[in-house]
Amino acid sequence: MSKDIRIKKGLNINLVGAAEQTLSKAVLSNVYALNLNDFHGITPKMLVKQGAEIKAGEALFYNKNNEQMLFVSPVSGELVEIERGARRRILTIKILADKEQQQLEHPKLDVDKASSAEIKSYLLKGGCWPFIKQRPYDIIANPDNNPKAIFISGYNTAPLAADIDFALQGKEAEIQAAVTALGRLTPGKVHVSIAKSGNSILAGLNGVELHRVSGPHPAGLVGTQINKIDPINKGETVWTVSPQDLVIIGELLLSGTFNAERVVALVGSSVKDPKYYKTKIGTEVSTFLYGSGVHGENFRVINGDVLTGAKSSQDGYLGFYNNTVTAIPEGDDYEFFGWNKPIFNKVSNTRAMTFSWLMPKKKFDLTTNTNGEHRAFVITGQYEQVFPLDIYPMQLLKACMVKDLDEMEQLGLYEVAPEDFSLTEFICISKQPHQQIIREGLDLLHQEIG
């Protein structure tokens, strides 16, 4: 197959508030937190009690279904709170950080001489295994499986997404070490995708198969690239890793320490000075949100991008996998006859009363308003215009809604993740929660078939 991938179906959403390529150091957070919702499908078992003193990189809990899979602290300090919900389910773990950080050190691993079993054991013990996700089911990878291939997307097309190459500057050695180790865990190839235009630092990696991608969003989603390079069939597994997570994996391999450092893009029209901040996983969002200044008080903070991120409070914490924090105006107002007049200030893939298609490069200042309420799920043919996978999106969504396992399998649920339906959810005139529907379908399929 061609190593160049050209995506024609999709939709670019150009928004006001992209981050300037300047890097600042965020104010140190007093409290860091791990949100257990970031680790979907994991049943945690605590290894330390509230009030315990821990080091950065020390294990906090393990996965009940695989005791070797450890989840570690991003900083050293005191475990001050274990927030629980219904049936004592753990929701959040909070750590009061020390002024002087102490790091748990592991023996260094020679990747060139280590076996695949030794590499797996090292990543599991060092707390880096949660960065490796698997498809099907879009969950943390099962270390007992061998994937047919590993995919890394170095091309981010989401609205206001962080510039990957800027965030990875100076980390070539760590990325190469991580890629070399991951290559030992699969009998197949490590596929790395970059933008067709421009020079990416990922283009110089050894031991990978490089793909150059072009086209509108969702061309940068790893699911789109998997579909075009090596689609998943029933019984097959592939693993995915994000580029910034490669840096943390590489640092563990090279130095023996878990460094939870992140370069985060603070973006959105509600931010006065959108730019990049160097901080750590689990930091308080307020440590860099107010450093850039915000417009007004009525805005929403999103942990991630506007299509796939989760709503956060203004004093919330940076997610485990996130390298973008977005702040946009809250859409809690209503327009008089908003459905029955020409619209020039909103994005739409239709040409009915909207004119964004005439201005493909214009940047829009959008709010969180859904511009309509939940209504009947009707066939419009719009989803197929922005959905580049060789899958019928409407039929798959309805199969998930009625819990038809056979239809879900045959229509390609093994191949997708909720983020692959973020764009169809954005344009949905029925205002259906596509990502939630797919997530519930994947959970049911995993539970019933495994």
C-alpha positions in Angstrom: 0.0 0.0 0.0 1.0 3.6 -0.5 2.8 5.2 2.4 1.0 8.5 1.6 -2.5 8.9 3.0 -4.8 11.5 1.5 -8.1 12.0 3.3 -10.9 13.7 1.3 -13.9 13.3 3.7 -13.8 15.5 6.8 -14.3 19.0 8.1 -11.8 21.5 9.4 -13.2 23.6 12.3 -11.1 26.8 12.4 -11.5 28.5 15.7 -10.1 31.7 17.3 -7.6 31.3 20.0 -4.7 29.1 18.7 -1.6 29.0 20.9 1.4 31.0 19.9 4.6 29.0 19.8 6.1 30.4 23.0 6.8 28.3 26.0 6.4 29.4 29.6 6.8 27.5 32.8 3.6 27.1 34.7 3.3 28.0 38.4 4.0 24.9 40.5 0.8 23.3 41.8 0.2 22.7 45.4 -2.0 19.7 44.8 -1.8 17.1 41.9 -4.6 14.7 41.1 -5.2 11.5 39.1 -8.8 11.2 37.8 -9.7 7.5 37.6 -12.1 8.3 34.7 -9.0 8.7 32.6 -8.4 4.9 32.9 -11.5 3.5 31.4 -12.3 -0.1 32.4 -9.7 -0.2 35.2 -10.7 -1.5 38.6 -8.1 0.1 41.0 -6.7 -1.5 44.1 -4.9 0.9 46.4 -1.3 0.2 47.4 -0.9 3.1 49.8 -3.2 4.6 52.4 -4.4 8.2 52.8 -1.7 10.2 54.7 1.2 8.2 53.3 4.4 9.8 52.0 5.2 8.8 48.4 7.9 9.5 45.9 7.4 10.6 42.3 7.1 7.4 40.2 6.0 5.3 43.2 2.9 3.1 42.7 -0.4 4.3 44.0 -2.6 1.5 42.9 -2.7 -1.4 40.5 -5.2 -2.9 38.1 -7.4 -5.6 39.8 -7.4 -7.6 36.5 -3.7 -7.4 36.1 -1.7 -6.9 39.3 1.5 -6.1 37.4 0.0 -3.0 35.9 0.9 -0.2 38.2 -0.2 3.4 38.2 2.3 5.8 39.7 2.3 9.3 41.3 3.4 12.2 39.1 5.0 14.0 42.1 6.4 13.3 45.5 4.4 14.3 48.6 1.6 13.3 50.9 -1.5 11.4 49.7 -4.0 13.8 51.2 -7.3 12.6 49.8 -8.9 9.5 48.1 -12.2 10.8 46.8 -14.8 8.0 46.5 -18.3 7.8 44.9 -21.1 5.3 44.9 -20.2 1.9 46.3 -16.9 3.3 47.4 -15.7 3.6 43.9 -12.4 5.6 43.7 -12.9 8.8 41.7 -9.8 10.9 42.4 -6.5 10.6 44.2 -5.0 13.9 45.4 -1.3 14.4 46.4 0.0 17.4 48.3 3.3 18.0 46.6 6.7 18.5 48.4 8.7 21.6 47.9 11.7 19.4 47.2 10.8 16.6 44.8 12.1 13.1 45.5 12.2 10.6 42.6 11.9 6.8 42.7 14.7 5.4 40.6 14.7 2.1 38.7 17.7 0.3 37.2 18.3 1.4 33.6 17.3 -1.0 30.9 19.4 -1.7 27.8 16.7 -2.0 25.2 19.0 -3.4 22.6 19.7 -6.4 24.7 16.4 -6.8 26.6 13.8 -9.3 25.6 10.2 -8.3 24.9 9.1 -9.8 28.2 11.8 -7.8 30.1 10.6 -4.6 28.3 7.0 -5.3 29.2 7.9 -5.9 32.8 10.0 -2.8 33.0 7.2 -0.6 31.6 4.6 -2.1 33.9 6.7 -1.7 37.0 7.8 1.9 36.0 4.2 3.1 35.5 4.4 3.8 31.8 2.2 0.9 30.6 -1.1 3.0 30.9 0.2 5.2 28.1 -0.2 2.2 25.7 -3.8 1.9 24.4 -5.3 -0.9 22.4 -7.9 -1.4 19.8 -10.4 -3.0 19.8 -12.2 -1.4 22.8 -10.1 1.7 23.2 -8.7 0.7 26.6 -5.3 0.3 28.2 -3.5 -2.4 26.3 -3.5 -6.0 27.7 0.2 -6.9 28.2 -0.6 -10.6 27.7 -1.5 -9.9 24.1 0.8 -9.3 21.1 -0.4 -6.6 18.8 -0.1 -7.1 15.0 1.2 -3.5 14.7 1.7 -0.3 16.8 0.5 3.1 15.5 1.7 6.6 16.5 0.0 9.7 15.0 2.3 12.7 14.8 -0.3 14.7 12.9 -3.0 16.5 14.9 -5.9 18.0 13.0 -8.3 18.6 15.9 -9.5 22.2 16.4 -6.9 24.3 18.2 -4.8 21.2 18.8 -1.3 21.5 20.2 1.5 21.6 17.7 3.2 18.2 18.2 6.6 19.2 16.7 6.8 22.3 18.9 6.0 20.2 22.0 8.6 17.6 21.2 11.5 19.9 20.6 14.8 18.5 22.0 13.3 15.1 22.9 14.6 13.1 19.9 16.7 10.7 22.0 13.8 9.8 24.3 11.4 9.3 21.4 13.8 7.0 19.6 14.4 4.9 22.8 10.6 4.5 23.3 10.0 3.5 19.6 12.9 1.0 19.7 11.4 -0.6 22.8 7.9 -0.7 21.4 9.2 -2.2 18.2 10.3 -5.2 20.3 6.8 -5.8 21.5 5.2 -6.6 18.1 5.9 -9.0 15.3 4.6 -6.3 13.0 5.6 -2.8 12.2 5.6 0.5 14.1 3.6 2.9 11.9 4.3 6.6 12.4 2.2 9.2 10.6 3.2 12.8 10.1 1.9 15.8 8.1 2.7 15.6 4.4 3.7 19.2 4.4 6.4 20.4 6.9 9.3 18.7 8.6 8.5 16.6 11.6 11.1 15.4 14.1 9.4 12.1 13.9 10.5 11.8 10.3 14.0 10.9 11.4 13.1 7.9 13.6 14.7 4.6 12.9 12.8 1.3 12.9 9.5 2.7 11.8 7.3 2.8 8.7 6.6 6.4 8.0 3.4 7.7 6.5 2.7 11.2 5.3 -0.9 12.3 5.8 -2.9 15.1 4.3 -6.5 16.2 4.4 -9.1 17.7 6.8 -9.9 16.5 10.3 -10.1 13.6 11.2 -7.0 12.8 9.1 -4.9 13.2 12.2 -6.8 10.7 14.3 -5.0 7.4 14.8 -8.2 5.5 14.0 -8.4 7.1 10.5 -4.8 6.1 9.9 -5.3 2.5 11.1 -8.3 2.2 8.7 -6.2 3.3 5.8 -2.9 1.4 6.6 -3.8 -1.9 8.3 -7.5 -2.3 9.3 -8.4 -4.4 12.3 -10.3 -7.6 11.8 -12.0 -9.7 14.5 -9.4 -11.4 16.7 -6.7 -8.9 15.9 -5.2 -6.2 18.2 -3.2 -3.1 17.6 -1.7 -0.7 20.1 -1.5 3.1 19.9 0.7 5.6 21.7 0.7 9.4 21.5 3.9 11.3 20.8 4.2 13.1 24.1 3.7 9.8 26.0 6.6 8.4 24.0 8.8 11.1 25.7 7.8 9.8 29.2 8.4 6.2 28.2 11.8 7.1 26.7 12.9 9.0 29.8 12.1 6.0 32.0 14.1 3.7 29.7 17.1 6.1 29.5 17.2 7.5 33.1 15.2 5.0 35.2 12.8 7.7 36.4 9.2 8.5 35.7 9.1 12.1 34.6 5.4 13.3 34.4 6.4 16.5 32.6 4.0 17.8 29.9 4.0 20.6 27.4 0.4 21.8 27.4 -1.3 24.2 24.9 -3.7 26.6 26.6 -6.1 27.7 23.8 -9.5 29.1 23.1 -11.2 32.4 22.5 -11.7 33.0 26.2 -7.9 33.1 26.8 -6.2 36.4 26.4 -2.8 35.1 25.7 -3.0 31.5 24.4 0.4 29.8 24.4 2.3 26.7 25.7 3.1 25.8 29.3 5.5 23.3 30.7 3.9 21.6 33.6 3.1 18.0 35.0 0.3 15.5 34.7 -2.4 16.1 37.2 -1.5 19.8 37.9 -4.2 22.3 38.8 -5.5 23.9 35.6 -5.6 27.3 37.4 -1.8 27.3 37.6 -1.6 28.3 34.0 -5.1 29.3 33.0 -5.1 32.6 34.9 -1.5 33.2 34.1 -2.6 33.9 30.5 -5.7 35.8 31.6 -9.2 35.1 30.6 -12.1 37.2 29.0 -15.0 37.5 31.5 -16.2 34.8 33.8 -18.8 32.9 31.8 -16.6 30.4 30.0 -16.1 26.6 30.0 -12.8 24.9 30.6 -12.3 21.7 28.6 -9.7 19.1 29.4 -8.6 18.4 25.8 -9.9 19.7 22.5 -13.4 21.0 21.9 -14.5 17.8 20.1 -13.3 15.0 22.4 -12.3 16.8 25.7 -14.1 16.6 29.0 -15.7 19.5 30.8 -13.6 20.6 33.8 -14.1 23.1 36.6 -11.8 26.2 36.6 -10.0 24.7 39.6 -9.8 21.2 38.1 -6.8 19.1 37.2 -5.0 18.3 34.0 -6.0 14.9 32.6 -3.5 12.0 32.4 -3.5 11.9 28.6 -4.2 15.6 27.8 -1.8 18.1 26.2 -4.4 20.7 25.4 -6.7 22.8 27.7 -9.4 24.8 26.0 -11.4 27.7 27.3 -14.4 29.0 25.2 -17.5 31.0 26.1 -20.3 29.1 27.7 -23.3 28.8 25.3 -26.1 29.4 27.8 -27.9 32.0 25.7 -30.6 31.6 23.0 -31.0 33.3 19.6 -34.4 34.7 18.6 -35.4 32.9 15.3 -31.9 31.4 15.3 -33.2 28.6 13.1 -34.8 30.8 10.5 -32.3 33.4 9.4 -29.0 33.5 7.5 -26.0 32.5 9.7 -22.5 33.9 9.1 -20.8 33.3 12.4 -21.1 29.5 12.8 -19.6 26.4 11.2 -21.7 24.0 9.3 -21.2 21.3 6.7 -24.5 22.1 5.1 -25.4 25.0 2.9 -28.9 25.6 4.3 -28.9 29.1 5.8 -25.2 29.0 6.6 -22.3 30.4 4.7 -19.1 29.0 6.4 -18.5 27.0 3.2 -17.8 30.3 1.4 -15.1 31.2 4.0 -13.0 28.0 4.4 -10.1 29.9 6.1 -12.2 32.2 8.4 -11.7 31.6 12.1 -14.9 31.4 14.2 -15.5 32.4 17.8 -17.9 29.6 18.8 -19.6 28.9 22.2 -20.6 25.6 23.8 -24.2 26.1 22.6 -25.6 22.9 20.8 -27.9 25.1 18.7 -30.8 22.7 19.2 -32.2 20.0 21.5 -32.2 16.2 21.4 -34.6 15.0 18.8 -35.4 12.0 16.6 -32.4 10.2 15.1 -33.1 10.6 11.4 -31.1 9.6 8.3 -29.7 12.6 6.5 -26.6 11.3 4.7 -24.5 14.1 6.4 -22.3 11.7 8.5 -20.8 10.0 5.5 -19.5 13.4 4.2 -17.2 13.8 7.2 -16.5 10.2 8.1 -13.5 8.8 6.1 -13.5 5.3 7.5 -14.8 2.4 5.4 -17.7 2.0 7.9 -21.4 2.9 7.8 -21.6 5.4 10.8 -25.4 5.7 11.1 -26.0 1.9 11.0 -23.2 1.3 13.5 -24.6 3.9 15.9 -28.0 2.4 15.7 -26.7 -1.1 16.2 -25.0 0.1 19.4 -28.2 1.8 20.6 -30.2 -1.5 20.3 -27.3 -3.6 21.6 -27.2 -5.9 18.6 -23.8 -7.6 19.1 -23.8 -9.4 15.7 -24.5 -6.1 13.8 -21.9 -4.2 15.9 -19.3 -6.8 14.9 -20.2 -6.9 11.3 -20.3 -3.1 11.0 -16.8 -2.6 12.3 -17.1 -1.7 16.0 -13.8 -3.4 16.7 -12.0 -0.8 14.6 -13.3 2.4 16.1 -13.0 4.5 19.3 -15.4 7.2 20.6 -13.1 10.0 19.2 -13.7 8.7 15.6 -17.3 9.8 16.0 -16.6 13.3 17.4 -17.0 15.0 14.1 -20.3 13.2 13.2 -21.5 14.2 16.7 -20.6 17.9 16.0 -22.6 18.0 12.8 -25.5 15.8 14.0 -28.8 17.6 13.5 -30.5 15.2 15.9 -28.1 16.2 18.7 -27.3 12.6 19.6 -24.3 11.8 21.8 -22.4 9.7 19.3 -19.2 9.3 21.4 -21.2 8.1 24.4 -23.2 5.6 22.2 -19.9 4.2 20.8 -18.3 4.0 24.3 -21.3 2.0 25.6 -21.3 -0.2 22.6 -17.6 -1.0 23.0 -18.1 -1.7 26.7 -20.9 -4.1 26.0 -18.9 -5.9 23.3 -15.9 -6.2 25.6 -18.1 -7.5 28.4 -19.9 -10.1 26.3 -17.1 -11.2 23.9 -13.9 -10.1 25.6 
